[in-house]
Amino acid sequence: MRKVVKFFVFVFLIQGVCFPQTFEELKKRITSSRDLERRQAVYEVAHSTLSFAPQLLELALESDDIFTKRMAVSGLGNFITLKSFEILHRCLRDELAVIRADAIVALANFPKDIIQDEILKMLDDTNFIVIKESLKVIGKLKIMKARTKLLKLLDEKSEIIRTATLNAIAELQIKEAFEKIKEIFEKENSLSVKKSALFAMSKIDIEKAYPILRENLENKDIKIALYSAFVLAQNMDTSGKDIVKKALKNPDPQIRIEAAKVLLYYDDDESKTLLKGLLNDPDSSVRNFVKNNFKTEEEEK
């Protein structure tokens, strides 16, 4: 606790001073009965450098307007102070799941040592949105203390939670999870879970994942085959080129976009030619994707 207090004292000392008249003016706007005026005030405070911003945003949390409350919670994440931490800590117990989830996202801006225990507790929340956001923060901040809970969450019924758990495990590279994830991939029906399982295996141990990824280039589900090619391409392996070329002829424009994503990782003349060809694709979404992500040799000059 002493370390937490010392950190916030340091932050407070390097912030600006308080201007009472400005505080009162903003307080009046932030407690206005008019939605637009109140929301504008919250936005301005949330993106300011005012030392008393957390106090004003705390006032905004008293509003009945959910949009105002969510803006205030998100804004608190911009002020790494003890006051903000205390307010966000309370928000983790809010009756509204979206407020609890927003508080988790905001707390991700604070030092890991200060927030990790609170984030771990939120994995026991009853709402999948809250758990999902907690898992994102765990992966982002690499909170290794979550290992045991993550392995248990792989058995969750919710597809959304299983997917988010796999993504967190991938970021933490939990080696003992590899065989369990391989089993999940083989039995799972959900596309999002299967894709996250492939990605997680590649992050944990790419050498062990290579044969699984290459085998699935022949998967009957073109989406799994393409994603296998994508993960291989991310690891400098071009063995998925044949399935990618086949996918470019698929009538589904989204499949062609997925194929283009793989081609972007290939650095050979044939792949560049194939990408240039997609600039004339009959579907505008395909053309726009390639135009926004691929530069021709003429454009690079």
TORVORO-481567 format. One record per residue: x, y, z of N, C-alpha, C in turn; residue in three letters. Coordinates in steps of 0.1 Angstrom, whole numbers, padded with zeros to 4 digits, always signed. Layout:
% residues N
XYZXYZXYZala ...
% end
This chain:
% residues 301
+0008-0012+0000+0000+0000+0000+0009+0012+0000met +0020+0012+0007+0029+0024+0008+0034+0027-0006arg +0037+0017-0014+0042+0019-0028+0031+0026-0036lys +0019+0022-0034+0008+0028-0041+0007+0043-0038val +0007+0046-0025+0006+0060-0020+0017+0069-0026val +0030+0063-0025+0041+0071-0030+0040+0074-0044lys +0035+0064-0052+0033+0067-0067+0024+0078-0069phe +0012+0078-0063+0002+0088-0065+0006+0102-0060phe +0014+0102-0049+0019+0115-0044+0028+0121-0055val +0037+0113-0061+0046+0118-0071+0038+0124-0083phe +0028+0117-0087+0020+0121-0098+0013+0134-0095val +0008+0136-0083+0001+0148-0079+0010+0160-0079phe +0023+0158-0075+0032+0169-0074+0036+0174-0088leu +0035+0166-0098+0039+0170-0111+0027+0176-0119ile +0015+0175-0113+0004+0181-0120+0002+0196-0117gln -0007+0202-0124-0009+0217-0122-0016+0220-0110gly -0019+0233-0108-0026+0238-0096-0041+0239-0099val -0049+0241-0089-0063+0242-0091-0068+0256-0092cys -0077+0259-0101-0083+0272-0103-0097+0271-0099phe -0101+0276-0087-0114+0275-0082-0125+0280-0091pro -0123+0291-0098-0133+0297-0106-0136+0288-0118gln -0125+0282-0124-0127+0272-0135-0135+0260-0130thr -0132+0256-0118-0138+0244-0112-0153+0247-0111phe -0157+0258-0106-0171+0261-0104-0178+0262-0117glu -0172+0268-0127-0178+0270-0140-0181+0256-0147glu -0171+0248-0146-0172+0234-0151-0182+0226-0143leu -0182+0227-0130-0191+0220-0122-0206+0223-0126lys -0208+0236-0129-0222+0240-0133-0226+0233-0146lys -0217+0233-0155-0220+0226-0168-0221+0211-0167arg -0212+0205-0158-0212+0191-0158-0224+0185-0150ile -0231+0194-0142-0243+0190-0135-0255+0195-0142thr -0254+0200-0154-0265+0206-0161-0276+0196-0164ser -0288+0200-0165-0299+0191-0168-0300+0189-0183ser -0292+0196-0191-0293+0195-0205-0282+0185-0209arg -0286+0174-0216-0277+0164-0220-0265+0168-0228asp -0267+0176-0238-0256+0180-0247-0246+0189-0239leu -0250+0198-0231-0241+0207-0224-0233+0198-0214glu -0240+0189-0207-0233+0181-0197-0223+0171-0204arg -0226+0165-0215-0217+0156-0222-0205+0164-0228arg -0207+0176-0233-0196+0184-0238-0187+0187-0227gln -0192+0191-0215-0183+0194-0204-0175+0182-0199ala -0181+0171-0199-0174+0158-0195-0163+0155-0205val -0166+0157-0217-0156+0155-0228-0144+0164-0226tyr -0147+0177-0224-0136+0187-0222-0128+0184-0210glu -0134+0180-0199-0127+0177-0187-0118+0164-0189val -0124+0154-0195-0117+0141-0197-0105+0143-0205ala -0105+0153-0214-0093+0155-0223-0085+0167-0219his -0086+0171-0207-0079+0183-0202-0067+0178-0194ser -0059+0188-0188-0048+0185-0179-0051+0191-0165thr -0064+0194-0162-0067+0200-0150-0065+0190-0138leu -0059+0195-0128-0056+0187-0116-0068+0183-0109ser -0079+0190-0110-0092+0187-0103-0101+0179-0112phe -0097+0175-0124-0106+0168-0133-0112+0156-0127ala -0105+0147-0119-0112+0136-0113-0124+0139-0104pro -0123+0150-0097-0134+0155-0088-0146+0158-0097gln -0144+0165-0108-0155+0168-0117-0161+0156-0124leu -0152+0147-0128-0157+0134-0134-0165+0126-0124leu -0161+0127-0111-0169+0120-0101-0183+0125-0100glu -0184+0138-0102-0198+0145-0101-0206+0139-0113leu -0199+0138-0125-0206+0133-0137-0212+0119-0135ala -0206+0111-0126-0211+0098-0123-0224+0097-0116leu -0228+0109-0111-0241+0110-0104-0253+0111-0114glu -0249+0114-0126-0260+0116-0137-0267+0103-0139ser -0280+0105-0143-0288+0093-0147-0286+0089-0162asp -0278+0098-0169-0276+0095-0183-0264+0086-0184asp -0266+0074-0190-0256+0064-0191-0244+0068-0199ile -0247+0076-0210-0237+0081-0218-0227+0090-0211phe -0233+0099-0203-0224+0108-0194-0216+0100-0185thr -0222+0090-0178-0214+0081-0169-0203+0074-0175lys -0205+0068-0187-0195+0061-0194-0184+0070-0199arg -0187+0082-0203-0176+0091-0207-0168+0095-0195met -0174+0096-0183-0167+0100-0171-0158+0089-0167ala -0163+0077-0167-0154+0065-0163-0142+0064-0172val -0144+0065-0185-0133+0064-0195-0124+0075-0193ser -0129+0087-0190-0120+0099-0188-0111+0098-0176gly -0116+0091-0166-0108+0089-0154-0095+0082-0157leu -0095+0074-0167-0083+0066-0170-0072+0075-0176gly -0075+0088-0179-0065+0097-0184-0058+0104-0172asn -0062+0102-0160-0056+0109-0148-0051+0099-0138phe -0038+0096-0138-0033+0086-0130-0030+0092-0116ile -0041+0093-0108-0040+0099-0095-0047+0089-0085thr -0044+0092-0072-0051+0084-0062-0066+0086-0062leu -0070+0098-0065-0085+0101-0065-0091+0093-0077lys -0085+0093-0088-0091+0085-0100-0091+0070-0097ser -0080+0065-0091-0080+0051-0087-0091+0048-0078phe -0093+0056-0068-0104+0053-0058-0118+0053-0064glu -0120+0062-0073-0133+0063-0080-0135+0051-0089ile -0125+0048-0097-0126+0036-0106-0128+0023-0098leu -0121+0023-0086-0122+0011-0078-0137+0009-0074his -0144+0020-0070-0158+0020-0067-0166+0015-0079arg -0162+0020-0091-0170+0017-0103-0170+0002-0106cys -0159-0005-0101-0159-0019-0103-0170-0027-0096leu -0177-0020-0087-0188-0026-0080-0201-0020-0084arg -0201-0012-0095-0214-0006-0100-0224-0017-0104asp -0236-0014-0103-0247-0024-0107-0248-0026-0122glu -0243-0016-0129-0243-0017-0144-0230-0023-0149leu -0232-0034-0157-0220-0041-0162-0212-0033-0171ala -0218-0024-0179-0210-0016-0188-0201-0006-0180val -0205-0002-0169-0197+0007-0161-0185+0000-0155ile -0188-0013-0150-0177-0021-0145-0167-0024-0156arg -0172-0027-0168-0163-0030-0179-0155-0018-0183ala -0161-0006-0183-0154+0006-0186-0143+0010-0176asp -0146+0007-0163-0137+0009-0153-0124+0000-0154ala -0127-0012-0159-0115-0021-0161-0106-0016-0172ile -0112-0011-0183-0105-0005-0194-0097+0007-0189val -0103+0015-0181-0096+0028-0177-0085+0024-0167ala -0087+0014-0159-0076+0010-0149-0064+0005-0156leu -0065+0000-0169-0054-0006-0176-0043+0005-0178ala -0046+0018-0177-0036+0028-0178-0028+0030-0166asn -0032+0024-0155-0024+0025-0142-0013+0014-0142phe -0003+0016-0133+0007+0006-0132+0002-0008-0128pro +0007-0018-0134+0002-0032-0132+0002-0036-0118lys +0013-0033-0110+0014-0037-0096+0002-0032-0088asp -0003-0020-0092-0014-0014-0084-0028-0020-0087ile -0030-0024-0100-0043-0029-0104-0045-0044-0106ile -0034-0051-0107-0036-0065-0111-0045-0074-0102gln -0045-0072-0089-0053-0079-0080-0068-0076-0082asp -0071-0064-0085-0085-0060-0087-0090-0066-0100glu -0081-0066-0110-0085-0071-0123-0088-0086-0122ile -0079-0093-0114-0081-0108-0112-0094-0111-0106leu -0098-0102-0096-0111-0104-0090-0123-0103-0100lys -0121-0095-0110-0132-0093-0119-0135-0105-0128met -0125-0114-0128-0128-0126-0136-0139-0135-0130leu -0143-0132-0118-0153-0139-0111-0167-0132-0113asp -0167-0121-0121-0179-0113-0123-0189-0122-0130asp -0202-0119-0129-0213-0127-0135-0216-0123-0150thr -0210-0112-0154-0213-0107-0168-0201-0110-0177asn -0205-0115-0189-0194-0119-0199-0186-0107-0204phe -0193-0095-0205-0186-0083-0210-0175-0079-0200ile -0178-0080-0188-0168-0076-0177-0156-0086-0177val -0159-0098-0179-0149-0109-0179-0140-0107-0191ile -0147-0104-0203-0140-0102-0215-0130-0091-0214lys -0134-0079-0209-0125-0068-0207-0114-0071-0198glu -0117-0078-0187-0107-0082-0178-0096-0090-0184ser -0100-0100-0193-0091-0108-0200-0082-0100-0210leu -0088-0090-0216-0080-0081-0225-0069-0074-0217lys -0073-0069-0206-0063-0062-0197-0052-0071-0192val -0056-0083-0189-0046-0093-0184-0036-0096-0195ile -0041-0098-0207-0032-0100-0219-0023-0088-0222gly -0029-0077-0222-0022-0064-0225-0011-0061-0215lys -0014-0063-0202-0004-0060-0192+0004-0072-0188leu +0001-0084-0194+0008-0096-0191+0008-0099-0176lys -0004-0100-0170-0006-0103-0156-0004-0118-0154ile +0008-0123-0151+0011-0137-0150+0003-0143-0138met -0001-0136-0128-0008-0141-0117-0021-0147-0121lys -0026-0145-0133-0039-0150-0138-0038-0164-0144ala -0026-0170-0144-0024-0182-0151-0034-0193-0147arg -0036-0195-0134-0045-0206-0129-0059-0203-0133thr -0064-0191-0132-0077-0188-0135-0080-0189-0150lys -0070-0185-0158-0071-0186-0173-0073-0201-0177leu -0066-0210-0171-0067-0224-0175-0081-0229-0172leu -0087-0224-0161-0100-0229-0157-0111-0223-0167lys -0108-0210-0171-0118-0204-0180-0119-0210-0194leu -0109-0218-0197-0109-0225-0210-0121-0235-0211leu -0127-0238-0200-0138-0247-0200-0152-0240-0199asp -0151-0227-0200-0164-0219-0199-0173-0222-0210glu -0186-0221-0208-0196-0224-0218-0197-0212-0228lys -0194-0200-0224-0195-0189-0233-0184-0189-0243ser -0188-0188-0256-0178-0188-0267-0170-0175-0266glu -0176-0164-0262-0169-0151-0261-0158-0152-0251ile -0161-0158-0239-0151-0159-0228-0140-0169-0232ile -0144-0180-0239-0133-0189-0243-0124-0183-0253arg -0129-0175-0262-0121-0168-0272-0112-0158-0266thr -0117-0150-0257-0109-0140-0250-0099-0146-0241ala -0102-0158-0235-0092-0165-0227-0081-0170-0235thr -0084-0176-0246-0073-0180-0255-0064-0169-0260leu -0070-0157-0262-0062-0146-0266-0053-0141-0255asn -0058-0142-0243-0050-0138-0231-0038-0148-0229ala -0041-0160-0230-0031-0171-0229-0020-0169-0239ile -0025-0165-0251-0015-0163-0262-0005-0152-0258ala -0010-0141-0252-0002-0130-0249+0008-0134-0237glu +0003-0142-0228+0011-0146-0217+0020-0158-0220leu +0017-0165-0232+0025-0176-0236+0026-0187-0225gln +0015-0191-0221+0015-0201-0210+0017-0215-0216ile +0029-0220-0215+0033-0232-0222+0025-0245-0218lys +0021-0246-0205+0014-0258-0201+0000-0258-0206glu -0004-0248-0213-0018-0248-0219-0018-0253-0233ala -0006-0256-0239-0006-0260-0253-0014-0272-0256phe -0013-0283-0249-0020-0295-0252-0035-0294-0250glu -0039-0286-0240-0053-0284-0237-0059-0276-0249lys -0051-0266-0254-0056-0257-0265-0057-0266-0278ile -0048-0275-0280-0048-0283-0291-0061-0292-0291lys -0064-0297-0279-0076-0305-0278-0089-0297-0280glu -0089-0284-0275-0100-0275-0278-0102-0273-0293ile -0091-0270-0300-0092-0268-0314-0098-0280-0321phe -0094-0292-0318-0099-0304-0324-0114-0307-0322glu -0119-0303-0310-0133-0306-0307-0142-0294-0309lys -0137-0282-0310-0145-0270-0310-0152-0268-0324glu -0164-0262-0323-0172-0259-0335-0172-0245-0339asn -0169-0236-0329-0169-0222-0331-0157-0217-0339ser -0159-0210-0349-0149-0205-0358-0139-0195-0350leu -0145-0186-0342-0137-0177-0335-0128-0184-0324ser -0133-0194-0318-0125-0202-0308-0114-0209-0315val -0118-0216-0326-0108-0224-0334-0096-0215-0339lys -0100-0203-0344-0089-0194-0348-0080-0189-0337lys -0087-0186-0326-0079-0181-0314-0070-0192-0309ser -0075-0205-0310-0067-0216-0305-0054-0218-0314ala -0056-0216-0327-0045-0217-0336-0035-0206-0333leu -0040-0194-0331-0031-0183-0328-0023-0185-0315phe -0031-0190-0305-0025-0192-0292-0014-0202-0293ala -0016-0213-0300-0006-0224-0301+0007-0218-0308met +0005-0210-0318+0016-0204-0325+0024-0195-0316ser +0018-0188-0307+0024-0178-0298+0032-0186-0287lys +0026-0197-0282+0032-0205-0271+0044-0212-0276ile +0043-0219-0287+0054-0228-0292+0052-0230-0307asp +0058-0221-0315+0056-0221-0330+0061-0234-0336ile +0072-0240-0330+0077-0252-0336+0067-0264-0335glu +0060-0265-0323+0050-0275-0321+0038-0272-0329lys +0035-0259-0332+0023-0254-0339+0025-0256-0354ala +0037-0256-0360+0039-0257-0374+0032-0268-0380tyr +0033-0281-0376+0027-0292-0382+0011-0291-0382pro +0006-0285-0371-0008-0284-0369-0014-0274-0379ile -0006-0263-0381-0010-0252-0390-0009-0257-0405leu +0001-0264-0408+0003-0269-0422-0008-0280-0425arg -0011-0288-0415-0021-0298-0417-0035-0292-0420glu -0037-0280-0414-0050-0274-0415-0051-0265-0428asn -0040-0264-0435-0041-0258-0448-0051-0266-0458leu -0053-0279-0454-0062-0287-0462-0075-0288-0455glu -0078-0280-0445-0091-0281-0438-0102-0278-0447asn -0113-0285-0446-0125-0284-0455-0131-0270-0453lys -0129-0264-0441-0135-0251-0439-0124-0241-0444asp -0127-0234-0455-0118-0225-0462-0113-0214-0452ile -0122-0210-0442-0118-0200-0433-0107-0204-0423lys -0108-0217-0419-0097-0222-0411-0085-0224-0419ile -0086-0229-0431-0074-0231-0440-0067-0218-0442ala -0075-0207-0445-0069-0194-0447-0063-0188-0435leu -0069-0190-0423-0063-0185-0411-0050-0192-0408tyr -0050-0205-0411-0037-0213-0409-0026-0207-0417ser -0030-0203-0430-0020-0197-0439-0016-0184-0433ala -0025-0176-0428-0022-0163-0422-0013-0164-0410phe -0015-0173-0401-0006-0175-0390+0008-0179-0394val +0008-0188-0404+0021-0193-0409+0028-0181-0416leu +0021-0173-0423+0027-0161-0430+0033-0152-0420ala +0026-0150-0408+0031-0141-0398+0045-0146-0392gln +0047-0159-0394+0059-0165-0390+0069-0169-0401asn +0068-0161-0412+0077-0162-0423+0076-0176-0431met +0064-0182-0431+0062-0194-0437+0052-0192-0448asp +0056-0195-0461+0047-0193-0472+0041-0206-0478thr +0040-0216-0470+0035-0229-0474+0020-0228-0477ser +0014-0217-0473-0001-0216-0475-0005-0209-0488gly +0005-0207-0497+0002-0199-0509-0008-0205-0518lys -0008-0218-0519-0017-0225-0528-0032-0223-0524asp -0034-0224-0511-0048-0222-0506-0052-0207-0507ile -0042-0198-0506-0045-0184-0508-0049-0181-0522val -0042-0187-0532-0045-0184-0546-0059-0190-0549lys -0062-0201-0543-0075-0207-0546-0086-0198-0540lys -0084-0193-0528-0093-0184-0521-0096-0171-0529ala -0086-0167-0537-0088-0155-0545-0099-0156-0555leu -0103-0169-0558-0114-0171-0568-0127-0174-0561lys -0127-0173-0548-0140-0176-0541-0150-0165-0543asn -0163-0169-0545-0173-0159-0547-0176-0149-0536pro -0172-0153-0524-0174-0145-0512-0163-0135-0511asp -0167-0122-0512-0156-0111-0511-0148-0111-0498pro -0155-0115-0487-0148-0115-0474-0137-0126-0474gln -0139-0137-0481-0129-0147-0483-0117-0141-0491ile -0120-0134-0501-0109-0128-0509-0101-0118-0501arg -0108-0110-0492-0101-0101-0483-0092-0108-0474ile -0096-0120-0468-0088-0128-0459-0076-0133-0467glu -0078-0137-0479-0066-0141-0488-0057-0130-0490ala -0062-0118-0492-0053-0106-0494-0045-0103-0482ala -0051-0105-0470-0043-0103-0457-0031-0112-0456lys -0032-0124-0462-0021-0133-0461-0010-0129-0472val -0015-0125-0483-0006-0120-0494+0003-0108-0489leu -0003-0100-0481+0005-0088-0476+0017-0092-0469leu +0017-0105-0463+0029-0109-0456+0040-0116-0465tyr +0035-0119-0477+0045-0125-0487+0053-0114-0494tyr +0065-0116-0495+0074-0106-0501+0080-0111-0514asp +0071-0115-0523+0076-0120-0536+0068-0114-0547asp +0074-0114-0559+0067-0108-0571+0053-0113-0574asp +0052-0127-0573+0039-0132-0576+0028-0127-0567glu +0031-0126-0554+0021-0122-0544+0018-0107-0547ser +0028-0099-0550+0025-0085-0553+0016-0083-0566lys +0019-0092-0575+0010-0092-0588-0004-0096-0585thr -0006-0106-0576-0019-0110-0572-0026-0099-0565leu -0019-0091-0556-0025-0080-0549-0029-0069-0558leu -0021-0066-0568-0024-0056-0578-0036-0060-0586lys -0038-0073-0588-0050-0077-0595-0062-0075-0588gly -0061-0075-0574-0073-0073-0566-0078-0058-0566leu -0069-0050-0571-0073-0036-0572-0084-0034-0582leu -0086-0045-0591-0097-0045-0601-0108-0055-0597asn -0108-0059-0585-0118-0069-0580-0132-0063-0582asp -0142-0071-0586-0156-0066-0588-0162-0061-0576pro -0157-0064-0564-0163-0060-0551-0156-0048-0546asp -0163-0037-0542-0156-0025-0537-0149-0027-0524ser -0154-0036-0515-0148-0038-0502-0134-0044-0504ser -0133-0053-0514-0120-0060-0517-0110-0049-0522val -0115-0041-0532-0107-0031-0538-0102-0021-0527arg -0111-0017-0519-0108-0007-0508-0098-0013-0498asn -0099-0025-0495-0090-0031-0485-0076-0031-0491phe -0074-0036-0503-0061-0036-0510-0056-0022-0512val -0064-0013-0516-0059+0001-0518-0054+0007-0505lys -0060+0004-0494-0057+0010-0481-0045+0003-0475asn -0041-0009-0479-0031-0017-0472-0019-0021-0481asn -0020-0019-0494-0009-0023-0503-0005-0012-0512phe +0008-0009-0512+0014+0001-0520+0021-0005-0532lys +0017-0001-0544+0024-0006-0556+0038+0000-0557thr +0046-0006-0566+0060-0001-0567+0059+0014-0572glu +0049+0017-0580+0048+0031-0585+0046+0041-0574glu +0037+0036-0564+0033+0045-0553+0045+0046-0543glu +0053+0036-0542+0065+0037-0533+0076+0046-0537glu +0076+0048-0551+0087+0057-0556+0085+0071-0553lys 
% end
